[in-house]
Amino acid sequence: MAIKDILTVVDLNGKQAAPKLALDLASRTGAHVTGLSIAFEPVVPGFIAAPMPADYIEIARDSALKAAAKAGEAFSDLARKNGVSSEVRTAEMITGGTAEPVISHCRFTDLVVIGQDNPDEPEPMRETLIEAVLFESGVPVLVVPYIGSQLKMKNVLVAWDGSPTASRAVHAALPLLAMAEKVTVMMVETGKVSHGQPGADIATYLARHNLDVTVDLVPRPQTGIADAILNYVSDQGVDMVAMGGYGHSRMREFLFGGATREILAAMTVPILMAH
């Protein structure tokens, strides 16, 4: 399926790495881009017994909406400069509350593009939002490193372990893989005895989509899967990674699997994930 509708979460601070990449992708695919600007309303501390003054709450909400509007205007300027069909929406959510106000905008798009949290200019609830969009929206997510990145698409990596989540990531990534000059299917050795050539099935599937595919089986490092992927990206000059996102629900809190969390924390190229 072609990418015709993209939603990107607009940063309240910083260089707008994710929106810039979303607009670049849209210019290549003819997609429409929605910039979602989030107004984070402050939560009222539970230890305050007396009711908060109504004017305080209204002032705080107004300030959050103005910040969101300013970020939305910055996105609109970028879209105009790129000549991309676009619109701006605002989602209001309570800091520390449910992400549903954001998720509801994500369910009717082909791809969500969101930036990695920047430790120098942190965004409210960014890690929580990435997890929520990945696990609750049903839409693939492209996470962009805060240092910024261009979709060169010369060498795209598929991190493959044969799991359902990895399969969903591959299917979601097909429109992007079609833009790549080369696709590398990376598999980490597990020590299990396999029948046939490892990765042959996924390589055949991708080759039938007219992709130039290479399979690379790498040793499992003692430090874990995340390091194997991150080291491979660095050593082989990978431009983008497609992989499954692992996690589980516990008391309505979505917790990333260790490898997923480590990769998102140390990523240097865009990571496309599906769950």
Protein Blocks (a to p, Z undefined) as FASTA:
>chain_A
ZZfbdcddddfedjhlmmmmmmmmmmmnopacddddddddddddfklmbacdfklmmmmm
mmmmmmmmmmmmmmmmmmmmnopacddddddddehiafklmmmmmmmcfbdcdddddfkl
ccehklmmmmmmmmmnopacddddfkbpadfklaccdddehiaklmmmmmmmmmmmmmpm
bdcdddddehiacedjehklmmmmmmmnopacddddddddfkbjklmmmmmmmmnopabd
cdddddddeehiacddfklmmmmmmgcbdcdddZZ
